[in-house]
Amino acid sequence: SPGATAEQEVNELTANECYSIFCKDKEREFGSISPKGDYWFDNSIQKIRYFCINCKKNATIFVETTSWFGQELEDVPNGYTIVVLSHIGVNVIADDNVVIADSLSGITSMMDALKTGTSVTVDGVTYDYTGKDVDVACLISGHVHSDHAISTPEGIPVISVVCDRAARSNSSDLFKAIRKIG
């Protein structure tokens, strides 16, 4: 509109116009998007493929996600490194014992098989990674609001990081600061 400020112009855009301006061109950067919202994208210069894994509200992985992930790993180009990002990664059980989350066992089994160039059967489906030359860097997650690092049987790091600079505490304070800004 004539005489309108930039803020007023944005407020007058329809949802479709906003999508076209801000999002549409970015879609082609994602290599594959699953029906459950999982996706991957490449840093083709450094040959890194990032997988972003979705989960249910109860912090479990969708069966469709596991299947999609297994199929997509078969198509990772040789010479690439993969990094997996997920809301869940580890569970902290009694006595601060940290384990890989049960719902991620299929995902981490596939990561181990890709690293070793073998096949693996998950949920009755066999995924064949023989002949693949792909490095598996790590799985990075949040969910437990505390910092932890453990490894899969093949030594792939599964890292839980605090994103909100606070962690649950057993003291009278519900949360305690664990990181300082700056």
HUCOR-V471362 format. One record per pair of residues at least 12 apart in sequence whose C-alpha atoms are under 7 Angstrom apart, sorted by the first residue. I is the first residue (numbers start at 0). J is the second residue. Records with the same first field share a line. If there is no record, write none. Layout:
I = J / J
This chain:
28 = 40
33 = 67
35 = 53 / 64
36 = 53
37 = 51 / 52 / 53 / 64
38 = 50 / 51 / 52
39 = 51
46 = 79 / 80
47 = 79 / 80 / 81
48 = 79 / 80 / 81 / 82
49 = 81 / 82 / 83
50 = 82 / 83 / 84
51 = 83 / 84 / 85
52 = 84 / 85
53 = 85
58 = 87
59 = 102
60 = 102 / 103
65 = 105 / 106
69 = 109 / 126
73 = 127 / 128
77 = 131 / 132 / 133
78 = 132 / 133
79 = 133 / 134
80 = 133 / 134 / 135 / 136
81 = 134 / 135 / 136
82 = 135 / 136 / 137 / 138
83 = 137 / 138 / 139
84 = 138 / 139 / 140
85 = 139 / 140
86 = 140 / 141 / 142
87 = 140 / 141 / 142
88 = 100 / 103 / 140 / 141 / 157 / 159
89 = 159
90 = 143
105 = 121
107 = 151
110 = 135
111 = 153
112 = 128
113 = 128 / 131 / 133
114 = 133 / 134 / 135
116 = 128 / 129 / 130 / 131
117 = 129
135 = 155
136 = 155
137 = 155 / 156 / 157
138 = 156 / 157 / 158
139 = 157 / 158 / 159
140 = 158 / 159 / 160
141 = 159 / 160 / 161 / 162
144 = 161 / 165 / 166 / 167
145 = 159 / 160 / 161 / 166
146 = 159 / 160 / 161
147 = 159 / 160
164 = 176 / 177 / 178
165 = 177
